[in-house]
Amino acid sequence: MAASNVESNLLASLDAVRERSGTVVVTCRYRCATGSEFGGEWRGVPVGPLLDGAPPDTTHLRVESADGYRAHVAVREALDAVVATERLDGPADGLPRLVGPGFDSSQAVRDLAALAPVALPPDADPVPGTVG
C-alpha cells in the first residue's frame, strides 16, 4: 500500500478551529541530535480538532517548514500537540511551530508552512529532512 498524496493543508482551517476550540498551553522539552536542549511553554491551537476533517485512513501528519524541512508525526502522538502561535516564556522566533509532549526534536517543526494528513503503510519509517 503506497502513501496517499493528500495535499490538504490543515493550517488553512487554523483560524476557524481557534474560534471553535480556543487555544491551549503546553510545556515541552526536547534534546537535539547535537545534544543541546530547548523547550518552553507555548500557546496555540490544538491539533485534534484540526484533524476532524482528515480522511479516515490518515495515519500521520506530514509537517513542513517554510524552508522545506519535512517530518512525519503519527496521529496518536499529534493528538496532544498544538500549532503554537505564541511562546509564553521566551523569544517568539520560529512561529508558528508544531510542538507536542511526545515528540522528538525532529518533529517540533518551526516556521510551520504545511500540515497535511497522509496515510502511510504500517512498516513506513519516514526520515525527517529537507525536501529537494
Phi and psi in degrees as a GROMACS rama.xvg file:
@    title "Ramachandran Plot"
@    xaxis  label "Phi"
@    yaxis  label "Psi"
@TYPE xy
-86.7207  156.863  ALA-2
-66.2034  140.482  ALA-3
-78.3129  148.323  SER-4
-104.474  61.1227  ASN-5
-74.5598  123.775  VAL-6
-104.099  39.3707  GLU-7
-91.154  120.194  SER-8
-94.0325  108.701  ASN-9
-64.9974  -17.2972  LEU-10
-65.7882  -20.6672  LEU-11
-62.0033  -25.7163  ALA-12
-101.47  12.7138  SER-13
-57.2329  -48.2641  LEU-14
-64.183  -41.1999  ASP-15
-64.6722  -41.1277  ALA-16
-67.8355  -38.0238  VAL-17
-60.3278  -43.5033  ARG-18
-65.2826  -38.228  GLU-19
-80.1154  -41.449  ARG-20
-109.565  -10.939  SER-21
77.181  -163.912  GLY-22
-121.904  162.272  THR-23
-133.187  164.228  VAL-24
-115.443  133.814  VAL-25
-128.568  148.912  VAL-26
-117.146  127.114  THR-27
-139.026  149.264  CYS-28
-128.669  142.786  ARG-29
-134.739  150.399  TYR-30
-115.278  121.323  ARG-31
-74.6409  163.938  CYS-32
-60.9907  -25.395  ALA-33
-76.7968  -11.4019  THR-34
100.504  -16.5635  GLY-35
-72.8583  156.056  SER-36
-116.551  149.426  GLU-37
-146.052  162.292  PHE-38
179.734  -176.123  GLY-39
165.359  -172.912  GLY-40
-116.055  121.942  GLU-41
-122.516  148.508  TRP-42
-114.792  138.305  ARG-43
-173.271  -171.362  GLY-44
-87.4493  128.864  VAL-45
-65.1772  140.814  PRO-46
-71.7985  -34.8015  VAL-47
-47.2937  -55.0727  GLY-48
-64.369  -26.419  PRO-49
-64.7217  -27.3928  LEU-50
-82.3921  -5.28165  LEU-51
-53.4132  -36.4366  ASP-52
-95.9376  6.6272  GLY-53
-72.2947  151.037  ALA-54
-58.2713  148.038  PRO-55
-64.1274  -20.8485  PRO-56
-89.1083  9.08617  ASP-57
-62.7108  127.176  THR-58
-112.63  -26.9986  THR-59
-141.711  163.281  HIS-60
-108.335  128.839  LEU-61
-88.0774  120.857  ARG-62
-111.995  126.082  VAL-63
-130.559  137.226  GLU-64
-91.2763  170.482  SER-65
-63.2173  -26.6488  ALA-66
-92.699  8.0649  ASP-67
95.2899  -2.79229  GLY-68
-64.141  139.208  TYR-69
-135.294  137.554  ARG-70
-139.474  165.388  ALA-71
-123.27  140.657  HIS-72
-126.187  128.089  VAL-73
-62.4961  142.111  ALA-74
-54.972  -41.6471  VAL-75
-60.5743  -31.5219  ARG-76
-81.048  -32.8273  GLU-77
-72.0022  -21.4062  ALA-78
-62.0067  -25.7667  LEU-79
-96.2887  4.55069  ASP-80
-90.0484  167.412  ALA-81
-134.421  152.164  VAL-82
-89.4473  100.144  VAL-83
-74.1662  129.33  ALA-84
-114.713  -4.81097  THR-85
-144.097  145.019  GLU-86
-110.195  127.397  ARG-87
-91.2876  -17.6814  LEU-88
-127.611  21.2695  ASP-89
-174.662  -170.37  GLY-90
-62.4871  144.393  PRO-91
-92.3864  32.5193  ALA-92
-77.8056  151.62  ASP-93
80.0722  15.7379  GLY-94
-91.1101  148.915  LEU-95
-70.6093  155.346  PRO-96
-137.703  138.872  ARG-97
-88.6367  121.404  LEU-98
-132.115  145.853  VAL-99
-157.02  146.438  GLY-100
-63.7758  -24.3878  PRO-101
-98.6605  7.15674  GLY-102
-80.8666  153.935  PHE-103
-93.2211  170.387  ASP-104
-61.7199  -28.3451  SER-105
-70.0021  -17.0046  SER-106
-95.2756  -13.6699  GLN-107
-84.0518  74.6429  ALA-108
-79.5009  128.137  VAL-109
-96.3746  165.158  ARG-110
50.2318  49.8891  ASP-111
-60.25  126.074  LEU-112
-113.094  -29.389  ALA-113
-150.13  144.627  ALA-114
-138.782  105.803  LEU-115
-124.232  135.69  ALA-116
-74.4104  135.348  PRO-117
-137.274  155.054  VAL-118
-110.169  112.932  ALA-119
-107.789  150.134  LEU-120
-63.872  154.779  PRO-121
-57.0134  -30.7347  PRO-122
-91.3541  5.57151  ASP-123
-69.715  139.44  ALA-124
-134.279  74.5461  ASP-125
-64.098  130.544  PRO-126
-93.0444  129.074  VAL-127
-65.85  152.42  PRO-128
169.184  -176.664  GLY-129
-87.7968  134.826  THR-130
-77.5816  137.228  VAL-131
